[in-house]
Amino acid sequence: MKSCIDPDILRRVVGDDSELLREVLEDFVRHAQSQITSIHAAFADQDAEQMKIPAHRLKGSASLVGAYQVVDALMQDIETSANAMLGLLPDPCA
């Protein structure tokens, strides 16, 4: 199975310290879960503004550990969600 986290990027952040590696990955997973929950809540509330902060935080932390697939998927999901929300909102020029 291919890793979703780039080990070279992660090693640049934590070095070869296995305990620090474990801590960083555990923190990343908790943080990612929290931010995803916030993104889902903002989407359910149709609040695009409240979606920005957790999406930005998740993208940043995923990039830090080399979880580029998360970043790519997140950006696709955000674009899809934003387009859906824009379709639900009235046209301000109409």
PDB file of N, CA, C and O in Angstrom:
ATOM      1  N   MET A   1       0.844  -1.174   0.000  1.00  0.00           N
ATOM      2  CA  MET A   1       0.000   0.000   0.000  1.00  0.00           C
ATOM      3  C   MET A   1       0.893   1.242   0.000  1.00  0.00           C
ATOM      4  O   MET A   1       1.863   1.327   0.754  1.00  0.00           O
ATOM      5  N   LYS A   2       0.550   2.191  -0.850  1.00  0.00           N
ATOM      6  CA  LYS A   2       1.312   3.435  -0.940  1.00  0.00           C
ATOM      7  C   LYS A   2       0.963   4.341   0.245  1.00  0.00           C
ATOM      8  O   LYS A   2      -0.200   4.466   0.629  1.00  0.00           O
ATOM      9  N   SER A   3       1.981   4.960   0.805  1.00  0.00           N
ATOM     10  CA  SER A   3       1.779   5.853   1.946  1.00  0.00           C
ATOM     11  C   SER A   3       1.139   7.154   1.491  1.00  0.00           C
ATOM     12  O   SER A   3       1.493   7.702   0.447  1.00  0.00           O
ATOM     13  N   CYS A   4       0.205   7.637   2.275  1.00  0.00           N
ATOM     14  CA  CYS A   4      -0.439   8.923   1.990  1.00  0.00           C
ATOM     15  C   CYS A   4       0.382  10.084   2.543  1.00  0.00           C
ATOM     16  O   CYS A   4       0.067  11.250   2.305  1.00  0.00           O
ATOM     17  N   ILE A   5       1.424   9.757   3.274  1.00  0.00           N
ATOM     18  CA  ILE A   5       2.299  10.765   3.858  1.00  0.00           C
ATOM     19  C   ILE A   5       3.686  10.575   3.281  1.00  0.00           C
ATOM     20  O   ILE A   5       4.209   9.461   3.266  1.00  0.00           O
ATOM     21  N   ASP A   6       4.279  11.646   2.811  1.00  0.00           N
ATOM     22  CA  ASP A   6       5.615  11.591   2.227  1.00  0.00           C
ATOM     23  C   ASP A   6       6.637  11.496   3.360  1.00  0.00           C
ATOM     24  O   ASP A   6       6.822  12.462   4.101  1.00  0.00           O
ATOM     25  N   PRO A   7       7.304  10.345   3.505  1.00  0.00           N
ATOM     26  CA  PRO A   7       8.233  10.173   4.624  1.00  0.00           C
ATOM     27  C   PRO A   7       9.425  11.131   4.572  1.00  0.00           C
ATOM     28  O   PRO A   7       9.972  11.493   5.613  1.00  0.00           O
ATOM     29  N   ASP A   8       9.826  11.540   3.376  1.00  0.00           N
ATOM     30  CA  ASP A   8      10.946  12.478   3.267  1.00  0.00           C
ATOM     31  C   ASP A   8      10.577  13.846   3.840  1.00  0.00           C
ATOM     32  O   ASP A   8      11.374  14.475   4.536  1.00  0.00           O
ATOM     33  N   ILE A   9       9.366  14.294   3.538  1.00  0.00           N
ATOM     34  CA  ILE A   9       8.895  15.579   4.086  1.00  0.00           C
ATOM     35  C   ILE A   9       8.806  15.469   5.600  1.00  0.00           C
ATOM     36  O   ILE A   9       9.252  16.360   6.323  1.00  0.00           O
ATOM     37  N   LEU A  10       8.235  14.384   6.071  1.00  0.00           N
ATOM     38  CA  LEU A  10       8.069  14.188   7.514  1.00  0.00           C
ATOM     39  C   LEU A  10       9.422  14.141   8.222  1.00  0.00           C
ATOM     40  O   LEU A  10       9.573  14.711   9.302  1.00  0.00           O
ATOM     41  N   ARG A  11      10.405  13.470   7.627  1.00  0.00           N
ATOM     42  CA  ARG A  11      11.740  13.409   8.243  1.00  0.00           C
ATOM     43  C   ARG A  11      12.393  14.783   8.307  1.00  0.00           C
ATOM     44  O   ARG A  11      13.140  15.074   9.242  1.00  0.00           O
ATOM     45  N   ARG A  12      12.117  15.627   7.320  1.00  0.00           N
ATOM     46  CA  ARG A  12      12.669  16.987   7.377  1.00  0.00           C
ATOM     47  C   ARG A  12      12.110  17.763   8.560  1.00  0.00           C
ATOM     48  O   ARG A  12      12.774  18.643   9.108  1.00  0.00           O
ATOM     49  N   VAL A  13      10.885  17.429   8.949  1.00  0.00           N
ATOM     50  CA  VAL A  13      10.240  18.112  10.068  1.00  0.00           C
ATOM     51  C   VAL A  13      10.701  17.544  11.407  1.00  0.00           C
ATOM     52  O   VAL A  13      11.015  18.303  12.325  1.00  0.00           O
ATOM     53  N   VAL A  14      10.744  16.212  11.528  1.00  0.00           N
ATOM     54  CA  VAL A  14      11.016  15.589  12.825  1.00  0.00           C
ATOM     55  C   VAL A  14      12.369  14.907  12.940  1.00  0.00           C
ATOM     56  O   VAL A  14      12.762  14.504  14.035  1.00  0.00           O
ATOM     57  N   GLY A  15      13.084  14.770  11.839  1.00  0.00           N
ATOM     58  CA  GLY A  15      14.354  14.047  11.890  1.00  0.00           C
ATOM     59  C   GLY A  15      14.115  12.561  12.040  1.00  0.00           C
ATOM     60  O   GLY A  15      13.124  12.037  11.530  1.00  0.00           O
ATOM     61  N   ASP A  16      15.003  11.876  12.730  1.00  0.00           N
ATOM     62  CA  ASP A  16      14.897  10.429  12.901  1.00  0.00           C
ATOM     63  C   ASP A  16      14.378  10.040  14.282  1.00  0.00           C
ATOM     64  O   ASP A  16      14.492   8.881  14.680  1.00  0.00           O
ATOM     65  N   ASP A  17      13.821  10.979  15.001  1.00  0.00           N
ATOM     66  CA  ASP A  17      13.303  10.739  16.353  1.00  0.00           C
ATOM     67  C   ASP A  17      11.945  10.042  16.259  1.00  0.00           C
ATOM     68  O   ASP A  17      10.940  10.678  15.944  1.00  0.00           O
ATOM     69  N   SER A  18      11.917   8.743  16.533  1.00  0.00           N
ATOM     70  CA  SER A  18      10.683   7.972  16.366  1.00  0.00           C
ATOM     71  C   SER A  18       9.582   8.420  17.333  1.00  0.00           C
ATOM     72  O   SER A  18       8.402   8.379  16.984  1.00  0.00           O
ATOM     73  N   GLU A  19       9.951   8.836  18.518  1.00  0.00           N
ATOM     74  CA  GLU A  19       8.946   9.313  19.476  1.00  0.00           C
ATOM     75  C   GLU A  19       8.316  10.621  18.992  1.00  0.00           C
ATOM     76  O   GLU A  19       7.100  10.798  19.075  1.00  0.00           O
ATOM     77  N   LEU A  20       9.138  11.522  18.494  1.00  0.00           N
ATOM     78  CA  LEU A  20       8.629  12.773  17.949  1.00  0.00           C
ATOM     79  C   LEU A  20       7.774  12.512  16.711  1.00  0.00           C
ATOM     80  O   LEU A  20       6.756  13.174  16.511  1.00  0.00           O
ATOM     81  N   LEU A  21       8.177  11.563  15.891  1.00  0.00           N
ATOM     82  CA  LEU A  21       7.404  11.177  14.718  1.00  0.00           C
ATOM     83  C   LEU A  21       6.013  10.721  15.122  1.00  0.00           C
ATOM     84  O   LEU A  21       5.016  11.150  14.542  1.00  0.00           O
ATOM     85  N   ARG A  22       5.953   9.848  16.123  1.00  0.00           N
ATOM     86  CA  ARG A  22       4.657   9.362  16.620  1.00  0.00           C
ATOM     87  C   ARG A  22       3.800  10.527  17.114  1.00  0.00           C
ATOM     88  O   ARG A  22       2.614  10.617  16.795  1.00  0.00           O
ATOM     89  N   GLU A  23       4.403  11.402  17.882  1.00  0.00           N
ATOM     90  CA  GLU A  23       3.671  12.544  18.446  1.00  0.00           C
ATOM     91  C   GLU A  23       3.144  13.465  17.342  1.00  0.00           C
ATOM     92  O   GLU A  23       1.995  13.903  17.396  1.00  0.00           O
ATOM     93  N   VAL A  24       3.972  13.756  16.352  1.00  0.00           N
ATOM     94  CA  VAL A  24       3.556  14.633  15.259  1.00  0.00           C
ATOM     95  C   VAL A  24       2.406  14.002  14.476  1.00  0.00           C
ATOM     96  O   VAL A  24       1.430  14.678  14.150  1.00  0.00           O
ATOM     97  N   LEU A  25       2.520  12.718  14.177  1.00  0.00           N
ATOM     98  CA  LEU A  25       1.454  12.052  13.424  1.00  0.00           C
ATOM     99  C   LEU A  25       0.160  11.963  14.221  1.00  0.00           C
ATOM    100  O   LEU A  25      -0.922  12.172  13.672  1.00  0.00           O
ATOM    101  N   GLU A  26       0.260  11.654  15.508  1.00  0.00           N
ATOM    102  CA  GLU A  26      -0.945  11.606  16.341  1.00  0.00           C
ATOM    103  C   GLU A  26      -1.600  12.980  16.428  1.00  0.00           C
ATOM    104  O   GLU A  26      -2.822  13.096  16.338  1.00  0.00           O
ATOM    105  N   ASP A  27      -0.791  14.017  16.604  1.00  0.00           N
ATOM    106  CA  ASP A  27      -1.330  15.382  16.643  1.00  0.00           C
ATOM    107  C   ASP A  27      -1.968  15.755  15.314  1.00  0.00           C
ATOM    108  O   ASP A  27      -3.030  16.375  15.283  1.00  0.00           O
ATOM    109  N   PHE A  28      -1.317  15.375  14.210  1.00  0.00           N
ATOM    110  CA  PHE A  28      -1.866  15.685  12.892  1.00  0.00           C
ATOM    111  C   PHE A  28      -3.228  15.025  12.704  1.00  0.00           C
ATOM    112  O   PHE A  28      -4.166  15.667  12.232  1.00  0.00           O
ATOM    113  N   VAL A  29      -3.346  13.759  13.066  1.00  0.00           N
ATOM    114  CA  VAL A  29      -4.613  13.049  12.891  1.00  0.00           C
ATOM    115  C   VAL A  29      -5.713  13.697  13.720  1.00  0.00           C
ATOM    116  O   VAL A  29      -6.818  13.909  13.221  1.00  0.00           O
ATOM    117  N   ARG A  30      -5.427  14.013  14.978  1.00  0.00           N
ATOM    118  CA  ARG A  30      -6.434  14.683  15.832  1.00  0.00           C
ATOM    119  C   ARG A  30      -6.820  16.034  15.244  1.00  0.00           C
ATOM    120  O   ARG A  30      -8.002  16.370  15.164  1.00  0.00           O
ATOM    121  N   HIS A  31      -5.823  16.802  14.835  1.00  0.00           N
ATOM    122  CA  HIS A  31      -6.065  18.124  14.263  1.00  0.00           C
ATOM    123  C   HIS A  31      -6.886  18.005  12.975  1.00  0.00           C
ATOM    124  O   HIS A  31      -7.839  18.757  12.772  1.00  0.00           O
ATOM    125  N   ALA A  32      -6.519  17.072  12.117  1.00  0.00           N
ATOM    126  CA  ALA A  32      -7.230  16.896  10.850  1.00  0.00           C
ATOM    127  C   ALA A  32      -8.684  16.517  11.101  1.00  0.00           C
ATOM    128  O   ALA A  32      -9.582  17.054  10.453  1.00  0.00           O
ATOM    129  N   GLN A  33      -8.924  15.608  12.027  1.00  0.00           N
ATOM    130  CA  GLN A  33     -10.297  15.209  12.341  1.00  0.00           C
ATOM    131  C   GLN A  33     -11.113  16.395  12.839  1.00  0.00           C
ATOM    132  O   GLN A  33     -12.270  16.562  12.453  1.00  0.00           O
ATOM    133  N   SER A  34     -10.516  17.210  13.688  1.00  0.00           N
ATOM    134  CA  SER A  34     -11.197  18.382  14.224  1.00  0.00           C
ATOM    135  C   SER A  34     -11.532  19.388  13.115  1.00  0.00           C
ATOM    136  O   SER A  34     -12.636  19.930  13.067  1.00  0.00           O
ATOM    137  N   GLN A  35     -10.567  19.625  12.233  1.00  0.00           N
ATOM    138  CA  GLN A  35     -10.790  20.593  11.162  1.00  0.00           C
ATOM    139  C   GLN A  35     -11.832  20.084  10.163  1.00  0.00           C
ATOM    140  O   GLN A  35     -12.637  20.863   9.653  1.00  0.00           O
ATOM    141  N   ILE A  36     -11.816  18.793   9.887  1.00  0.00           N
ATOM    142  CA  ILE A  36     -12.808  18.213   8.978  1.00  0.00           C
ATOM    143  C   ILE A  36     -14.206  18.331   9.579  1.00  0.00           C
ATOM    144  O   ILE A  36     -15.165  18.626   8.866  1.00  0.00           O
ATOM    145  N   THR A  37     -14.325  18.104  10.873  1.00  0.00           N
ATOM    146  CA  THR A  37     -15.610  18.276  11.551  1.00  0.00           C
ATOM    147  C   THR A  37     -16.095  19.715  11.417  1.00  0.00           C
ATOM    148  O   THR A  37     -17.275  19.953  11.160  1.00  0.00           O
ATOM    149  N   SER A  38     -15.192  20.670  11.590  1.00  0.00           N
ATOM    150  CA  SER A  38     -15.551  22.087  11.454  1.00  0.00           C
ATOM    151  C   SER A  38     -15.968  22.425  10.027  1.00  0.00           C
ATOM    152  O   SER A  38     -16.904  23.197   9.816  1.00  0.00           O
ATOM    153  N   ILE A  39     -15.280  21.853   9.058  1.00  0.00           N
ATOM    154  CA  ILE A  39     -15.625  22.091   7.650  1.00  0.00           C
ATOM    155  C   ILE A  39     -17.017  21.541   7.353  1.00  0.00           C
ATOM    156  O   ILE A  39     -17.820  22.204   6.696  1.00  0.00           O
ATOM    157  N   HIS A  40     -17.305  20.333   7.832  1.00  0.00           N
ATOM    158  CA  HIS A  40     -18.628  19.745   7.619  1.00  0.00           C
ATOM    159  C   HIS A  40     -19.725  20.588   8.278  1.00  0.00           C
ATOM    160  O   HIS A  40     -20.795  20.787   7.703  1.00  0.00           O
ATOM    161  N   ALA A  41     -19.452  21.072   9.468  1.00  0.00           N
ATOM    162  CA  ALA A  41     -20.439  21.910  10.171  1.00  0.00           C
ATOM    163  C   ALA A  41     -20.695  23.202   9.401  1.00  0.00           C
ATOM    164  O   ALA A  41     -21.842  23.630   9.268  1.00  0.00           O
ATOM    165  N   ALA A  42     -19.644  23.816   8.899  1.00  0.00           N
ATOM    166  CA  ALA A  42     -19.810  25.053   8.128  1.00  0.00           C
ATOM    167  C   ALA A  42     -20.588  24.788   6.842  1.00  0.00           C
ATOM    168  O   ALA A  42     -21.413  25.602   6.431  1.00  0.00           O
ATOM    169  N   PHE A  43     -20.324  23.660   6.219  1.00  0.00           N
ATOM    170  CA  PHE A  43     -21.052  23.315   5.000  1.00  0.00           C
ATOM    171  C   PHE A  43     -22.524  23.084   5.315  1.00  0.00           C
ATOM    172  O   PHE A  43     -23.402  23.549   4.588  1.00  0.00           O
ATOM    173  N   ALA A  44     -22.791  22.365   6.400  1.00  0.00           N
ATOM    174  CA  ALA A  44     -24.184  22.109   6.786  1.00  0.00           C
ATOM    175  C   ALA A  44     -24.921  23.411   7.071  1.00  0.00           C
ATOM    176  O   ALA A  44     -26.114  23.531   6.793  1.00  0.00           O
ATOM    177  N   ASP A  45     -24.209  24.381   7.625  1.00  0.00           N
ATOM    178  CA  ASP A  45     -24.798  25.697   7.917  1.00  0.00           C
ATOM    179  C   ASP A  45     -24.780  26.620   6.700  1.00  0.00           C
ATOM    180  O   ASP A  45     -25.245  27.758   6.771  1.00  0.00           O
ATOM    181  N   GLN A  46     -24.247  26.129   5.592  1.00  0.00           N
ATOM    182  CA  GLN A  46     -24.082  26.923   4.370  1.00  0.00           C
ATOM    183  C   GLN A  46     -23.337  28.220   4.667  1.00  0.00           C
ATOM    184  O   GLN A  46     -23.725  29.296   4.213  1.00  0.00           O
ATOM    185  N   ASP A  47     -22.263  28.095   5.435  1.00  0.00           N
ATOM    186  CA  ASP A  47     -21.468  29.245   5.853  1.00  0.00           C
ATOM    187  C   ASP A  47     -20.068  29.142   5.260  1.00  0.00           C
ATOM    188  O   ASP A  47     -19.155  28.592   5.876  1.00  0.00           O
ATOM    189  N   ALA A  48     -19.917  29.675   4.063  1.00  0.00           N
ATOM    190  CA  ALA A  48     -18.638  29.584   3.354  1.00  0.00           C
ATOM    191  C   ALA A  48     -17.523  30.285   4.123  1.00  0.00           C
ATOM    192  O   ALA A  48     -16.381  29.828   4.102  1.00  0.00           O
ATOM    193  N   GLU A  49     -17.832  31.372   4.791  1.00  0.00           N
ATOM    194  CA  GLU A  49     -16.818  32.122   5.534  1.00  0.00           C
ATOM    195  C   GLU A  49     -16.235  31.277   6.660  1.00  0.00           C
ATOM    196  O   GLU A  49     -15.028  31.313   6.902  1.00  0.00           O
ATOM    197  N   GLN A  50     -17.084  30.517   7.349  1.00  0.00           N
ATOM    198  CA  GLN A  50     -16.613  29.670   8.450  1.00  0.00           C
ATOM    199  C   GLN A  50     -15.884  28.421   7.955  1.00  0.00           C
ATOM    200  O   GLN A  50     -15.257  27.713   8.744  1.00  0.00           O
ATOM    201  N   MET A  51     -15.964  28.154   6.668  1.00  0.00           N
ATOM    202  CA  MET A  51     -15.261  27.015   6.087  1.00  0.00           C
ATOM    203  C   MET A  51     -13.799  27.358   5.802  1.00  0.00           C
ATOM    204  O   MET A  51     -12.952  26.465   5.756  1.00  0.00           O
ATOM    205  N   LYS A  52     -13.503  28.618   5.615  1.00  0.00           N
ATOM    206  CA  LYS A  52     -12.160  29.042   5.204  1.00  0.00           C
ATOM    207  C   LYS A  52     -11.078  28.702   6.228  1.00  0.00           C
ATOM    208  O   LYS A  52     -10.041  28.139   5.877  1.00  0.00           O
ATOM    209  N   ILE A  53     -11.319  29.043   7.478  1.00  0.00           N
ATOM    210  CA  ILE A  53     -10.281  28.889   8.505  1.00  0.00           C
ATOM    211  C   ILE A  53      -9.903  27.427   8.717  1.00  0.00           C
ATOM    212  O   ILE A  53      -8.716  27.108   8.652  1.00  0.00           O
ATOM    213  N   PRO A  54     -10.859  26.515   8.970  1.00  0.00           N
ATOM    214  CA  PRO A  54     -10.442  25.125   9.172  1.00  0.00           C
ATOM    215  C   PRO A  54      -9.840  24.504   7.905  1.00  0.00           C
ATOM    216  O   PRO A  54      -8.947  23.661   7.992  1.00  0.00           O
ATOM    217  N   ALA A  55     -10.323  24.915   6.742  1.00  0.00           N
ATOM    218  CA  ALA A  55      -9.746  24.388   5.496  1.00  0.00           C
ATOM    219  C   ALA A  55      -8.300  24.839   5.349  1.00  0.00           C
ATOM    220  O   ALA A  55      -7.433  24.056   4.960  1.00  0.00           O
ATOM    221  N   HIS A  56      -8.049  26.085   5.658  1.00  0.00           N
ATOM    222  CA  HIS A  56      -6.689  26.613   5.573  1.00  0.00           C
ATOM    223  C   HIS A  56      -5.776  25.920   6.587  1.00  0.00           C
ATOM    224  O   HIS A  56      -4.637  25.578   6.270  1.00  0.00           O
ATOM    225  N   ARG A  57      -6.274  25.718   7.788  1.00  0.00           N
ATOM    226  CA  ARG A  57      -5.478  25.039   8.817  1.00  0.00           C
ATOM    227  C   ARG A  57      -5.162  23.598   8.417  1.00  0.00           C
ATOM    228  O   ARG A  57      -4.036  23.128   8.586  1.00  0.00           O
ATOM    229  N   LEU A  58      -6.167  22.907   7.888  1.00  0.00           N
ATOM    230  CA  LEU A  58      -5.956  21.523   7.486  1.00  0.00           C
ATOM    231  C   LEU A  58      -4.972  21.437   6.329  1.00  0.00           C
ATOM    232  O   LEU A  58      -4.101  20.567   6.314  1.00  0.00           O
ATOM    233  N   LYS A  59      -5.106  22.320   5.378  1.00  0.00           N
ATOM    234  CA  LYS A  59      -4.186  22.320   4.243  1.00  0.00           C
ATOM    235  C   LYS A  59      -2.752  22.558   4.731  1.00  0.00           C
ATOM    236  O   LYS A  59      -1.823  21.889   4.279  1.00  0.00           O
ATOM    237  N   GLY A  60      -2.577  23.492   5.638  1.00  0.00           N
ATOM    238  CA  GLY A  60      -1.248  23.790   6.158  1.00  0.00           C
ATOM    239  C   GLY A  60      -0.639  22.637   6.925  1.00  0.00           C
ATOM    240  O   GLY A  60       0.524  22.295   6.710  1.00  0.00           O
ATOM    241  N   SER A  61      -1.406  22.034   7.815  1.00  0.00           N
ATOM    242  CA  SER A  61      -0.851  20.930   8.605  1.00  0.00           C
ATOM    243  C   SER A  61      -0.602  19.697   7.737  1.00  0.00           C
ATOM    244  O   SER A  61       0.366  18.972   7.963  1.00  0.00           O
ATOM    245  N   ALA A  62      -1.457  19.453   6.757  1.00  0.00           N
ATOM    246  CA  ALA A  62      -1.244  18.318   5.850  1.00  0.00           C
ATOM    247  C   ALA A  62       0.021  18.532   5.026  1.00  0.00           C
ATOM    248  O   ALA A  62       0.783  17.593   4.801  1.00  0.00           O
ATOM    249  N   SER A  63       0.241  19.748   4.583  1.00  0.00           N
ATOM    250  CA  SER A  63       1.457  20.054   3.820  1.00  0.00           C
ATOM    251  C   SER A  63       2.697  19.863   4.683  1.00  0.00           C
ATOM    252  O   SER A  63       3.726  19.384   4.206  1.00  0.00           O
ATOM    253  N   LEU A  64       2.595  20.238   5.947  1.00  0.00           N
ATOM    254  CA  LEU A  64       3.735  20.138   6.861  1.00  0.00           C
ATOM    255  C   LEU A  64       4.215  18.704   7.034  1.00  0.00           C
ATOM    256  O   LEU A  64       5.418  18.460   7.134  1.00  0.00           O
ATOM    257  N   VAL A  65       3.283  17.751   7.071  1.00  0.00           N
ATOM    258  CA  VAL A  65       3.677  16.353   7.255  1.00  0.00           C
ATOM    259  C   VAL A  65       3.795  15.609   5.932  1.00  0.00           C
ATOM    260  O   VAL A  65       4.074  14.410   5.916  1.00  0.00           O
ATOM    261  N   GLY A  66       3.586  16.308   4.829  1.00  0.00           N
ATOM    262  CA  GLY A  66       3.727  15.667   3.521  1.00  0.00           C
ATOM    263  C   GLY A  66       2.517  14.858   3.108  1.00  0.00           C
ATOM    264  O   GLY A  66       2.638  13.929   2.310  1.00  0.00           O
ATOM    265  N   ALA A  67       1.346  15.196   3.638  1.00  0.00           N
ATOM    266  CA  ALA A  67       0.109  14.494   3.287  1.00  0.00           C
ATOM    267  C   ALA A  67      -0.538  15.191   2.090  1.00  0.00           C
ATOM    268  O   ALA A  67      -1.630  15.751   2.189  1.00  0.00           O
ATOM    269  N   TYR A  68       0.155  15.143   0.971  1.00  0.00           N
ATOM    270  CA  TYR A  68      -0.292  15.882  -0.207  1.00  0.00           C
ATOM    271  C   TYR A  68      -1.588  15.359  -0.796  1.00  0.00           C
ATOM    272  O   TYR A  68      -2.340  16.121  -1.403  1.00  0.00           O
ATOM    273  N   GLN A  69      -1.866  14.073  -0.629  1.00  0.00           N
ATOM    274  CA  GLN A  69      -3.142  13.549  -1.118  1.00  0.00           C
ATOM    275  C   GLN A  69      -4.295  14.177  -0.350  1.00  0.00           C
ATOM    276  O   GLN A  69      -5.357  14.430  -0.920  1.00  0.00           O
ATOM    277  N   VAL A  70      -4.096  14.427   0.925  1.00  0.00           N
ATOM    278  CA  VAL A  70      -5.115  15.099   1.724  1.00  0.00           C
ATOM    279  C   VAL A  70      -5.329  16.506   1.188  1.00  0.00           C
ATOM    280  O   VAL A  70      -6.466  16.951   1.032  1.00  0.00           O
ATOM    281  N   VAL A  71      -4.253  17.193   0.910  1.00  0.00           N
ATOM    282  CA  VAL A  71      -4.339  18.561   0.402  1.00  0.00           C
ATOM    283  C   VAL A  71      -5.077  18.574  -0.929  1.00  0.00           C
ATOM    284  O   VAL A  71      -5.978  19.387  -1.132  1.00  0.00           O
ATOM    285  N   ASP A  72      -4.699  17.677  -1.838  1.00  0.00           N
ATOM    286  CA  ASP A  72      -5.354  17.629  -3.143  1.00  0.00           C
ATOM    287  C   ASP A  72      -6.835  17.295  -3.014  1.00  0.00           C
ATOM    288  O   ASP A  72      -7.676  17.945  -3.635  1.00  0.00           O
ATOM    289  N   ALA A  73      -7.161  16.274  -2.201  1.00  0.00           N
ATOM    290  CA  ALA A  73      -8.559  15.886  -2.010  1.00  0.00           C
ATOM    291  C   ALA A  73      -9.335  17.004  -1.342  1.00  0.00           C
ATOM    292  O   ALA A  73     -10.477  17.283  -1.706  1.00  0.00           O
ATOM    293  N   LEU A  74      -8.707  17.646  -0.357  1.00  0.00           N
ATOM    294  CA  LEU A  74      -9.357  18.741   0.345  1.00  0.00           C
ATOM    295  C   LEU A  74      -9.699  19.867  -0.618  1.00  0.00           C
ATOM    296  O   LEU A  74     -10.802  20.412  -0.584  1.00  0.00           O
ATOM    297  N   MET A  75      -8.762  20.204  -1.461  1.00  0.00           N
ATOM    298  CA  MET A  75      -9.009  21.297  -2.406  1.00  0.00           C
ATOM    299  C   MET A  75     -10.118  20.921  -3.381  1.00  0.00           C
ATOM    300  O   MET A  75     -10.929  21.775  -3.738  1.00  0.00           O
ATOM    301  N   GLN A  76     -10.175  19.684  -3.814  1.00  0.00           N
ATOM    302  CA  GLN A  76     -11.256  19.256  -4.697  1.00  0.00           C
ATOM    303  C   GLN A  76     -12.594  19.339  -3.977  1.00  0.00           C
ATOM    304  O   GLN A  76     -13.579  19.824  -4.535  1.00  0.00           O
ATOM    305  N   ASP A  77     -12.627  18.859  -2.723  1.00  0.00           N
ATOM    306  CA  ASP A  77     -13.858  18.910  -1.944  1.00  0.00           C
ATOM    307  C   ASP A  77     -14.297  20.352  -1.676  1.00  0.00           C
ATOM    308  O   ASP A  77     -15.486  20.666  -1.736  1.00  0.00           O
ATOM    309  N   ILE A  78     -13.340  21.213  -1.384  1.00  0.00           N
ATOM    310  CA  ILE A  78     -13.669  22.610  -1.118  1.00  0.00           C
ATOM    311  C   ILE A  78     -14.234  23.270  -2.372  1.00  0.00           C
ATOM    312  O   ILE A  78     -15.224  23.999  -2.305  1.00  0.00           O
ATOM    313  N   GLU A  79     -13.606  23.014  -3.503  1.00  0.00           N
ATOM    314  CA  GLU A  79     -14.111  23.599  -4.747  1.00  0.00           C
ATOM    315  C   GLU A  79     -15.517  23.092  -5.057  1.00  0.00           C
ATOM    316  O   GLU A  79     -16.384  23.872  -5.453  1.00  0.00           O
ATOM    317  N   THR A  80     -15.748  21.793  -4.881  1.00  0.00           N
ATOM    318  CA  THR A  80     -17.072  21.221  -5.120  1.00  0.00           C
ATOM    319  C   THR A  80     -18.097  21.825  -4.168  1.00  0.00           C
ATOM    320  O   THR A  80     -19.192  22.206  -4.580  1.00  0.00           O
ATOM    321  N   SER A  81     -17.731  21.909  -2.889  1.00  0.00           N
ATOM    322  CA  SER A  81     -18.639  22.482  -1.891  1.00  0.00           C
ATOM    323  C   SER A  81     -18.919  23.949  -2.167  1.00  0.00           C
ATOM    324  O   SER A  81     -20.063  24.395  -2.084  1.00  0.00           O
ATOM    325  N   ALA A  82     -17.879  24.695  -2.495  1.00  0.00           N
ATOM    326  CA  ALA A  82     -18.065  26.120  -2.778  1.00  0.00           C
ATOM    327  C   ALA A  82     -18.967  26.313  -3.992  1.00  0.00           C
ATOM    328  O   ALA A  82     -19.840  27.180  -3.984  1.00  0.00           O
ATOM    329  N   ASN A  83     -18.764  25.520  -5.023  1.00  0.00           N
ATOM    330  CA  ASN A  83     -19.613  25.631  -6.209  1.00  0.00           C
ATOM    331  C   ASN A  83     -21.058  25.283  -5.887  1.00  0.00           C
ATOM    332  O   ASN A  83     -21.986  25.923  -6.383  1.00  0.00           O
ATOM    333  N   ALA A  84     -21.244  24.256  -5.048  1.00  0.00           N
ATOM    334  CA  ALA A  84     -22.601  23.882  -4.640  1.00  0.00           C
ATOM    335  C   ALA A  84     -23.243  25.006  -3.831  1.00  0.00           C
ATOM    336  O   ALA A  84     -24.413  25.332  -4.033  1.00  0.00           O
ATOM    337  N   MET A  85     -22.476  25.596  -2.919  1.00  0.00           N
ATOM    338  CA  MET A  85     -22.996  26.691  -2.100  1.00  0.00           C
ATOM    339  C   MET A  85     -23.313  27.895  -2.956  1.00  0.00           C
ATOM    340  O   MET A  85     -24.328  28.560  -2.744  1.00  0.00           O
ATOM    341  N   LEU A  86     -22.465  28.182  -3.914  1.00  0.00           N
ATOM    342  CA  LEU A  86     -22.713  29.324  -4.788  1.00  0.00           C
ATOM    343  C   LEU A  86     -23.985  29.111  -5.597  1.00  0.00           C
ATOM    344  O   LEU A  86     -24.707  30.063  -5.891  1.00  0.00           O
ATOM    345  N   GLY A  87     -24.251  27.882  -5.948  1.00  0.00           N
ATOM    346  CA  GLY A  87     -25.492  27.574  -6.668  1.00  0.00           C
ATOM    347  C   GLY A  87     -26.723  27.724  -5.791  1.00  0.00           C
ATOM    348  O   GLY A  87     -27.816  27.968  -6.301  1.00  0.00           O
ATOM    349  N   LEU A  88     -26.566  27.583  -4.481  1.00  0.00           N
ATOM    350  CA  LEU A  88     -27.685  27.706  -3.549  1.00  0.00           C
ATOM    351  C   LEU A  88     -27.976  29.153  -3.172  1.00  0.00           C
ATOM    352  O   LEU A  88     -29.099  29.486  -2.795  1.00  0.00           O
ATOM    353  N   LEU A  89     -26.964  30.011  -3.275  1.00  0.00           N
ATOM    354  CA  LEU A  89     -27.123  31.383  -2.856  1.00  0.00           C
ATOM    355  C   LEU A  89     -27.733  32.220  -3.985  1.00  0.00           C
ATOM    356  O   LEU A  89     -27.485  31.950  -5.160  1.00  0.00           O
ATOM    357  N   PRO A  90     -28.512  33.213  -3.641  1.00  0.00           N
ATOM    358  CA  PRO A  90     -29.068  34.067  -4.691  1.00  0.00           C
ATOM    359  C   PRO A  90     -27.977  34.850  -5.396  1.00  0.00           C
ATOM    360  O   PRO A  90     -26.967  35.194  -4.783  1.00  0.00           O
ATOM    361  N   ASP A  91     -28.164  35.129  -6.646  1.00  0.00           N
ATOM    362  CA  ASP A  91     -27.215  35.910  -7.433  1.00  0.00           C
ATOM    363  C   ASP A  91     -27.306  37.357  -6.977  1.00  0.00           C
ATOM    364  O   ASP A  91     -28.365  37.971  -7.103  1.00  0.00           O
ATOM    365  N   PRO A  92     -26.206  37.925  -6.443  1.00  0.00           N
ATOM    366  CA  PRO A  92     -26.262  39.311  -5.940  1.00  0.00           C
ATOM    367  C   PRO A  92     -26.461  40.335  -7.060  1.00  0.00           C
ATOM    368  O   PRO A  92     -26.837  41.478  -6.801  1.00  0.00           O
ATOM    369  N   CYS A  93     -26.213  39.928  -8.285  1.00  0.00           N
ATOM    370  CA  CYS A  93     -26.365  40.864  -9.405  1.00  0.00           C
ATOM    371  C   CYS A  93     -27.752  40.781 -10.020  1.00  0.00           C
ATOM    372  O   CYS A  93     -28.083  41.576 -10.900  1.00  0.00           O
ATOM    373  N   ALA A  94     -28.562  39.843  -9.578  1.00  0.00           N
ATOM    374  CA  ALA A  94     -29.894  39.683 -10.196  1.00  0.00           C
ATOM    375  C   ALA A  94     -30.894  40.639  -9.611  1.00  0.00           C
ATOM    376  O   ALA A  94     -32.057  40.639 -10.015  1.00  0.00           O
TER     377      ALA A  94
END
